[in-house]
Amino acid sequence: MKLKTPAVALLSLALVAPLALLARADSQPLSGTTGPTADQSSTSKQVYGLLSDSRYAYRPRALDDALSQDIFKRYLESLDGGKQYFTADDIAKFGPYKTELDDAIRSGELEPAYDIFAVYKQRVGQRIAYARTLLKQNFDFTGDQRWEYDREKAPWAANTQELDEVWKKSVMNDWLRLKLAGKKPDEIRKTLDKRYATYQRTVDELKSEDVFQTFLNSYTNAIDPHTDYFTPKTAENFNQSMSLSLEGIGAQLQRQDDLVVIREIIAGGPADVNGTLKPGDRIVAVGQGKSGAMTDVIGWRIDDVVAQIRGKKDTQVRLEYIPAESGVDGKHAQVTLTRQKIKLEEQAAKAETINLPAANGEPARRIGVIKLPAFYQDFEGRRKNPNDYTSATRDIAKLLVQFKADNVDGVVMDLRNNGGGSLDEAVELTGLFIDKGPVVQVRESGGRVTVNADRTSGVAWDGPLAVLTNRGSASASEIFAGAIQDYGRGLVIGETTFGKGTVQNLADLDRWPANETPRFGSVKLTIAQFFRVAGGSTQHKGVVPDIAFPVSVDATEYGESTYDNALPWTKIAAVPHTQYGNFAPLLPRLEALHAARVATDKEFQWWSQDVTDFRAEAAKKYVSLNEAERRAERDKQDTQRKERQAERKALGLALDPLADDAADDGLGANERDIVKDAAREKLADKRPDPLLRESAAILGDAIDVLGNDRTLSAQVLPVSTMPGRWAD
């Protein structure tokens, strides 16, 4: 069953410098601990002022009754998007709020949002209690019932009896998944009862700040899809993710039951250097400094435990824990660690090399690959020391130096699922591959257009280049890919990108001395729209690849075009820029070579088939509750996995390290073995990647064709202007 907790989803970001706007306010609660605080009241009024002012917001909207109805709809969706809790009668009783939420936001009198949430919380309790009673019975899985899990467009249930039927089928599906994974009835009952109780506890633990953030984001998201409100805690986490660093002990934590468990020790961090803690250890208490009182954290929310453990560099923290090898009632141990600055390596740029064998009389090729998950930058670090700070561009420049030393023939920039990040990084990264010139045009709300350009002479890599994208490549990724394409500097390969063509700025709502605790949070608001140097926007349309792979996610299911209030596509005048190459005459040759190769590439064929099967299954929006049908489908998947693994072995292909994993173990993330789950995720990075290898092969084809066909090379690459060695 998909249980939804209110949260803010960040798909892609493009940020410029922070903007401090607002003043302090009293922080006493307005309506007790479960209601809005005075700080939240003040924040609400000031966010309204920010988003309704065209000096700041790119597309301000009047906060009137029409927008209030939109906010009302989005708030209900954020609480109960699957229509599993509220009934039509509940919605009718909320009716008067439809045109009152605008007044609530302007005045800071936010009780309507908390009133709706109170009913939501009550309904969650009722639904979870009902689900747990269902576990006492046995279910019949021989009929033709099905669980229609996509309820976004379903009407609100007329009454609790209709909801009972919805929940019965949902619980049946949860039960059947575990049964198919080999679980016995008593084990299934125990697992599901614990799962539902955990969700109940999660909702019960939601604080006033969680409700406030969810409600205020119903307002900000009504302005446009990428305008969000962050509480002080969320803003801190966002800034840390952008800088790829935090000050702490160097351990990834995960909550399981009432305990916070160490999921992974980060290499080089204090916990790793100390050597005492290990994955699976359970943290039960935290103390500050050498002698601060130990605070019991059993049952705490994970973000509250993390807040206790994090702290300033060179300060000490004491952890009381139960070793992994001991049971939950095992003997406690204690360790003292000195906090240090930790770099979050999993989001940093990484390099690898793909060796392409000699074929068809062409030499073997070595293609360097750089995987970039995000366009990160430590903004604060750059302000403090512009010569030493964490930056995607700085990291990639070092990797390119190594590629040069290794004499690779070309470079593939892998931007798949890169949701964006710093606008400055997108511009500076493009500058590693082009000589001086414009990278992106930015149009502000008043219509003024500025050009962000690379102003540094020279390039870090002057060789053949390709950019690999998919539907998850957004924002800064699209700026980079679009510029490389407009300059004719490299090939774009893969899928059409997300289509996010707007620029966001993080507005800090706290502007008093830094040593005081933030109280208001931040707003990530849309301040501009960006355009490619050729004049077109990436908004809605995205960056269309030169060589396309099968579409894994349809544009109607994911991307900017799926938002009902996204900005439309438009175009402005182009700006003069160098045209290093024109790959159009080359593309038919590359397409033919690509088609011939993937026709015999087992891994690519398997991937393509999986995409087709996945899209067909997703289009159904339901699953059968007939055990025989589900078991037959599961057995088919298991057989397919085993046959593919055997064929890999016979053909001498790299084996899939996860091929022996069950297709669906029926367990949620909170129910799996944390240590084994973390190890499984690491193995996932080592699975065969036919798309990356094929992208490298396409780049190799381009090098070979242009090297052999001087006539075509002269058409594609004006030798006088091209900085690369495509035709050596």
Secondary structure as GFF3:
##gff-version 3
##sequence-region A 1 728
A	DSSP	beta_strand	13	15	.	.	.	ID=ss1
A	DSSP	beta_strand	19	20	.	.	.	ID=ss2
A	DSSP	alpha_helix	38	51	.	.	.	ID=ss3
A	DSSP	alpha_helix	65	80	.	.	.	ID=ss4
A	DSSP	alpha_helix	88	94	.	.	.	ID=ss5
A	DSSP	three_ten_helix	95	99	.	.	.	ID=ss6
A	DSSP	alpha_helix	101	107	.	.	.	ID=ss7
A	DSSP	alpha_helix	111	134	.	.	.	ID=ss8
A	DSSP	beta_strand	146	147	.	.	.	ID=ss9
A	DSSP	alpha_helix	160	180	.	.	.	ID=ss10
A	DSSP	alpha_helix	185	204	.	.	.	ID=ss11
A	DSSP	alpha_helix	208	223	.	.	.	ID=ss12
A	DSSP	beta_strand	228	230	.	.	.	ID=ss13
A	DSSP	alpha_helix	232	243	.	.	.	ID=ss14
A	DSSP	beta_strand	245	248	.	.	.	ID=ss15
A	DSSP	beta_strand	251	256	.	.	.	ID=ss16
A	DSSP	beta_strand	259	265	.	.	.	ID=ss17
A	DSSP	alpha_helix	270	274	.	.	.	ID=ss18
A	DSSP	beta_strand	282	288	.	.	.	ID=ss19
A	DSSP	beta_strand	294	296	.	.	.	ID=ss20
A	DSSP	alpha_helix	302	309	.	.	.	ID=ss21
A	DSSP	beta_strand	316	322	.	.	.	ID=ss22
A	DSSP	beta_strand	333	338	.	.	.	ID=ss23
A	DSSP	beta_strand	340	343	.	.	.	ID=ss24
A	DSSP	three_ten_helix	345	347	.	.	.	ID=ss25
A	DSSP	beta_strand	350	356	.	.	.	ID=ss26
A	DSSP	beta_strand	365	371	.	.	.	ID=ss27
A	DSSP	alpha_helix	379	384	.	.	.	ID=ss28
A	DSSP	alpha_helix	392	405	.	.	.	ID=ss29
A	DSSP	beta_strand	410	414	.	.	.	ID=ss30
A	DSSP	beta_strand	420	422	.	.	.	ID=ss31
A	DSSP	alpha_helix	423	430	.	.	.	ID=ss32
A	DSSP	beta_strand	437	444	.	.	.	ID=ss33
A	DSSP	beta_strand	449	454	.	.	.	ID=ss34
A	DSSP	beta_strand	465	469	.	.	.	ID=ss35
A	DSSP	alpha_helix	476	486	.	.	.	ID=ss36
A	DSSP	beta_strand	491	494	.	.	.	ID=ss37
A	DSSP	beta_strand	502	508	.	.	.	ID=ss38
A	DSSP	beta_strand	522	531	.	.	.	ID=ss39
A	DSSP	beta_strand	547	548	.	.	.	ID=ss40
A	DSSP	three_ten_helix	560	562	.	.	.	ID=ss41
A	DSSP	alpha_helix	587	598	.	.	.	ID=ss42
A	DSSP	alpha_helix	602	620	.	.	.	ID=ss43
A	DSSP	beta_strand	623	624	.	.	.	ID=ss44
A	DSSP	alpha_helix	627	651	.	.	.	ID=ss45
A	DSSP	three_ten_helix	669	671	.	.	.	ID=ss46
A	DSSP	alpha_helix	674	684	.	.	.	ID=ss47
A	DSSP	alpha_helix	690	708	.	.	.	ID=ss48
A	DSSP	alpha_helix	710	716	.	.	.	ID=ss49
###
